[in-house]
Amino acid sequence: MTGVLVTGGTGKTGAALVEQLRGAGVPVRIASRRPSAVDPDAIRFDWEDPSTHEAALRGVNRVFLVPPVDSVDPLPLAGPFLRRARRAGVRRVVLLGSAIVLPNAPSALELAAQVRAEPGWVVLRASGFMQNFLRPHPLGERINRLGEIRTAAGDGKVGWIDVRDIAAAAAALLGEPAVRVARDDYLLTGPESLSYGDAAAAITAQAGRRIRVRRIESDEQAAAYRAAGLPAEFAAALATVEDGIRRGREDRVSTAVLDLTGRPPRTFARFVAEHANEWRAK
């Protein structure tokens, strides 16, 4: 089929993108490790199993690429897939990258560079997800269960973004007709930067339940991520990111969502109002 392959199609951003593309009448193939048995356009796709890649790419001309998750080294798996996509005649790849660069992860930067090097291919560097404040993310689990945000980021701020706005930006680049690509790299953020304290106050106001912020050191945070099931190397990298947030490295806001979609991104206050029941005392 001529259409869009959405890798990670059942994840937060991928599922939102599928909904938006299908709502606009764009043919979509949903790639995931556990495809739906009732969706004729769902297909098995596993980064660890290259034999699944050719069938996923067959007949599509656009790809939304979510690289291997929970890894600081995605290039060994994603690089060969990109080369296969080029040979298959894919005219546009939109890579879901991150505005927050993990330490000791040069291959993630190399992967983005390979995408940018191909004419018409684009990298979306998304800031921290608002949906991280919801379950099953460890941050959301802790808020729901204990009414607490535990962080090593201090008063540092992040331009939190709703995954639906990331999906909308991707849909603009992958739809029919696609928007004209003005750049090969877009920083995607929400409309404002907020600290974890700001986020806790917003949730408290809407949920009617006090959400506390507990400040810890980065080694404690790494241990917490490991306890939540993340690989040790990835857990350490995420904890180190919070040091960068504390130093102000992620205090950035862009207009890219508005530029690509014609509408501003959702505010954190709107996101919290829509999900207030998630955090209310049971």
C-alpha positions as CSV (number, residue, x, y, z in Angstrom):
1,M,0.0,0.0,0.0
2,T,1.1,3.6,-0.5
3,G,0.9,5.2,2.9
4,V,2.6,5.6,6.3
5,L,4.3,2.9,8.3
6,V,4.1,3.9,12.0
7,T,6.7,2.1,14.1
8,G,5.8,2.0,17.8
9,G,2.3,2.2,16.5
10,T,0.7,1.1,19.8
11,G,2.8,3.5,22.0
12,K,1.8,6.9,23.3
13,T,2.8,9.0,20.4
14,G,2.4,6.3,17.7
15,A,-1.2,5.5,18.7
16,A,-2.1,9.3,18.7
17,L,-0.5,9.6,15.2
18,V,-2.4,6.6,13.9
19,E,-5.7,8.1,15.1
20,Q,-4.9,11.5,13.5
21,L,-3.7,10.0,10.1
22,R,-6.6,7.7,9.8
23,G,-9.0,10.5,10.7
24,A,-7.6,12.4,7.7
25,G,-8.1,9.3,5.5
26,V,-4.4,8.5,5.2
27,P,-3.6,4.7,4.8
28,V,-1.6,3.6,7.9
29,R,0.3,0.4,8.7
30,I,0.8,-0.1,12.4
31,A,4.0,-1.8,13.3
32,S,4.5,-3.3,16.8
33,R,5.9,-6.3,18.6
34,R,2.4,-7.4,19.4
35,P,0.1,-6.4,16.6
36,S,-3.7,-6.5,16.9
37,A,-5.2,-9.6,15.5
38,V,-8.3,-7.7,14.4
39,D,-6.6,-4.8,12.5
40,P,-5.8,-5.8,8.9
41,D,-3.2,-3.1,8.7
42,A,-1.3,-4.1,11.9
43,I,2.0,-6.0,11.3
44,R,4.6,-7.5,13.6
45,F,7.7,-5.5,13.9
46,D,10.6,-6.1,16.2
47,W,13.9,-4.2,16.2
48,E,15.7,-7.3,17.4
49,D,14.3,-9.3,14.5
50,P,15.4,-7.8,11.1
51,S,13.3,-10.4,9.3
52,T,10.2,-8.4,10.2
53,H,11.5,-5.2,8.7
54,E,11.1,-5.9,5.0
55,A,7.4,-6.8,5.2
56,A,6.8,-3.7,7.3
57,L,8.3,-1.4,4.6
58,R,6.8,-3.2,1.6
59,G,4.7,-0.7,-0.4
60,V,4.8,2.3,2.0
61,N,6.5,5.6,1.0
62,R,6.5,7.3,4.4
63,V,7.7,6.2,7.8
64,F,7.3,7.4,11.4
65,L,10.4,6.1,13.1
66,V,10.4,5.4,16.8
67,P,13.9,4.1,17.6
68,P,14.5,1.2,20.0
69,V,13.4,2.4,23.5
70,D,15.2,2.0,26.8
71,S,18.6,2.1,24.9
72,V,21.5,4.5,24.8
73,D,22.7,2.9,21.6
74,P,19.9,2.6,18.9
75,L,22.0,2.9,15.8
76,P,23.1,-0.8,15.4
77,L,19.4,-1.7,15.1
78,A,17.9,1.4,13.4
79,G,20.8,2.1,11.0
80,P,20.3,-1.0,8.9
81,F,16.5,-0.3,8.9
82,L,17.2,3.2,7.5
83,R,19.3,1.8,4.7
84,R,16.6,-0.7,3.9
85,A,14.1,2.2,3.8
86,R,16.2,4.1,1.3
87,R,16.5,1.1,-1.0
88,A,12.7,0.6,-0.7
89,G,12.2,4.2,-2.0
90,V,10.7,5.7,1.1
91,R,10.5,9.4,0.4
92,R,10.0,10.7,3.9
93,V,11.1,9.4,7.3
94,V,10.1,11.4,10.4
95,L,12.3,10.3,13.3
96,L,11.0,10.8,16.9
97,G,14.1,12.0,18.6
98,S,14.5,13.7,21.9
99,A,15.3,17.3,22.9
100,I,17.0,15.9,26.0
101,V,20.3,14.2,24.9
102,L,21.2,11.2,27.1
103,P,24.8,11.2,28.2
104,N,27.2,8.7,26.7
105,A,24.8,8.1,23.8
106,P,26.6,9.3,20.7
107,S,24.8,6.8,18.4
108,A,21.5,8.5,19.0
109,L,23.0,11.7,17.6
110,E,24.5,9.8,14.7
111,L,21.0,8.3,14.0
112,A,19.5,11.7,13.8
113,A,22.4,12.9,11.6
114,Q,21.7,10.0,9.2
115,V,18.0,11.0,8.9
116,R,18.8,14.7,8.4
117,A,21.3,13.8,5.6
118,E,18.5,12.4,3.4
119,P,16.5,15.0,1.5
120,G,13.0,15.3,2.8
121,W,13.6,13.3,5.9
122,V,13.0,15.1,9.2
123,V,13.9,14.8,12.9
124,L,11.4,15.8,15.6
125,R,13.3,16.5,18.9
126,A,10.5,16.3,21.5
127,S,10.8,17.7,25.0
128,G,9.6,15.8,28.1
129,F,6.2,14.2,27.7
130,M,3.3,15.4,29.8
131,Q,2.0,11.9,29.7
132,N,5.0,10.9,31.9
133,F,2.9,12.3,34.8
134,L,0.4,9.5,34.1
135,R,0.6,5.7,34.8
136,P,2.2,3.4,33.8
137,H,5.3,5.7,33.7
138,P,7.2,5.5,37.0
139,L,6.7,9.2,37.6
140,G,2.9,8.8,37.2
141,E,2.8,5.6,39.3
142,R,4.5,7.4,42.2
143,I,2.2,10.4,42.0
144,N,-0.9,8.2,41.9
145,R,0.2,5.8,44.7
146,L,2.1,8.2,47.0
147,G,1.1,11.7,46.0
148,E,4.8,12.4,45.5
149,I,7.2,13.5,42.8
150,R,10.8,12.4,43.6
151,T,13.3,14.3,41.5
152,A,17.0,15.3,41.3
153,A,16.1,18.2,38.9
154,G,15.7,20.8,41.7
155,D,14.0,24.0,40.3
156,G,15.1,23.3,36.8
157,K,12.4,23.6,34.1
158,V,11.3,21.6,31.1
159,G,9.1,22.6,28.1
160,W,6.7,19.7,28.7
161,I,4.7,18.7,25.6
162,D,1.6,16.6,25.1
163,V,2.2,13.6,22.9
164,R,-0.9,14.5,20.9
165,D,0.9,17.7,19.8
166,I,3.9,15.6,18.8
167,A,1.6,13.4,16.8
168,A,0.0,16.4,15.2
169,A,3.4,17.8,14.1
170,A,4.3,14.3,12.7
171,A,0.9,14.0,10.9
172,A,1.5,17.4,9.2
173,L,4.8,16.0,7.8
174,L,3.4,12.6,6.9
175,G,-0.1,13.4,5.7
176,E,-1.6,14.1,2.3
177,P,-0.6,16.7,1.3
178,A,2.3,17.0,3.6
179,V,3.4,20.4,4.7
180,R,6.5,21.8,3.0
181,V,9.6,21.0,5.0
182,A,11.3,24.2,6.0
183,R,14.0,22.5,8.1
184,D,15.3,19.0,8.6
185,D,15.1,19.3,12.4
186,Y,12.4,20.7,14.7
187,L,12.5,21.2,18.4
188,L,9.0,20.4,19.8
189,T,8.0,21.8,23.2
190,G,4.8,22.9,24.9
191,P,4.1,26.7,25.3
192,E,5.9,27.1,28.6
193,S,8.7,25.7,30.7
194,L,7.7,24.3,34.1
195,S,9.6,22.8,37.1
196,Y,8.4,19.7,38.9
197,G,7.3,22.0,41.6
198,D,5.1,23.9,39.1
199,A,3.7,20.6,37.8
200,A,2.9,19.4,41.3
201,A,1.1,22.7,42.1
202,A,-1.0,22.4,38.9
203,I,-2.0,18.8,39.7
204,T,-2.8,19.7,43.3
205,A,-5.1,22.5,42.2
206,Q,-7.0,20.2,39.8
207,A,-7.0,16.9,41.7
208,G,-7.9,18.3,45.2
209,R,-5.0,16.3,46.6
210,R,-1.7,17.7,47.7
211,I,1.2,16.5,45.5
212,R,4.6,16.8,47.2
213,V,8.0,17.2,45.6
214,R,10.8,15.3,47.3
215,R,14.3,16.3,46.3
216,I,16.9,13.6,46.0
217,E,20.3,13.0,44.5
218,S,20.8,11.6,41.0
219,D,22.2,8.3,42.3
220,E,19.0,7.8,44.3
221,Q,17.0,8.5,41.2
222,A,19.0,6.0,39.2
223,A,18.3,3.3,41.8
224,A,14.6,4.1,41.6
225,Y,14.6,3.8,37.8
226,R,16.3,0.4,38.2
227,A,13.8,-0.7,40.7
228,A,11.0,0.2,38.2
229,G,12.6,-2.2,35.7
230,L,14.7,0.0,33.5
231,P,18.1,-1.4,32.3
232,A,20.9,-0.1,34.6
233,E,22.7,1.9,31.9
234,F,19.5,3.6,30.7
235,A,18.5,4.3,34.3
236,A,21.8,6.0,35.0
237,A,21.5,8.1,31.9
238,L,18.0,9.2,32.8
239,A,19.1,10.2,36.3
240,T,22.1,12.2,34.9
241,V,19.6,14.0,32.6
242,E,18.0,15.5,35.8
243,D,21.3,17.1,36.7
244,G,21.2,18.8,33.3
245,I,17.6,20.0,34.0
246,R,18.7,21.4,37.3
247,R,21.4,23.4,35.5
248,G,18.8,24.9,33.1
249,R,19.7,22.9,30.0
250,E,16.1,22.0,29.1
251,D,14.5,25.4,29.8
252,R,13.5,25.9,26.2
253,V,10.3,26.8,24.4
254,S,9.8,26.7,20.6
255,T,7.0,27.6,18.1
256,A,7.5,24.4,16.0
257,V,4.1,22.9,16.8
258,L,2.3,26.1,15.8
259,D,4.6,26.4,12.7
260,L,3.8,22.9,11.5
261,T,0.1,22.5,12.5
262,G,-1.2,26.0,12.5
263,R,-2.3,25.8,16.2
264,P,-0.5,26.3,19.5
265,P,0.4,23.3,21.6
266,R,-1.6,22.4,24.7
267,T,-0.8,23.9,28.0
268,F,0.1,21.8,31.0
269,A,-2.9,23.3,32.8
270,R,-5.2,21.9,30.1
271,F,-3.5,18.5,30.2
272,V,-4.0,18.4,34.0
273,A,-7.7,19.4,33.7
274,E,-8.3,16.6,31.2
275,H,-6.7,13.9,33.4
276,A,-7.5,15.2,36.9
277,N,-9.3,11.9,37.9
278,E,-6.0,10.1,37.4
279,W,-4.5,11.7,40.5
280,R,-7.5,12.1,42.8
281,A,-7.5,10.2,46.1
282,K,-9.3,6.9,45.8
